[in-house]
């Protein structure tokens, strides 16, 4: 299944959730809604926690998406290479 996800460019659901959550939190933080402003600090902490999981220099959802995708590809290319080595 991982090989199909790599070949067709589909990230696993857990990674997609990280990216979508980051996009939501960015919009939430930027909102001028008075109710949202009450929770901006919590949203920033959650967003920072997501970014830190994938790299210390990540500041945007776009950078997060790129880091997640790169991490996924690198991990799965290594896995596929190890499987090929076993059967060679």
Secondary structure, 3 states (H helix, E strand, C coil): CHHHHHHHCCCCHHHHHHHHHHHHHHHHHHCCCHHHHCCHHHHHHHHHHHHHHHCCCCCCHHHHHHHHHHHHHHHHHHHHHHHHHHHC
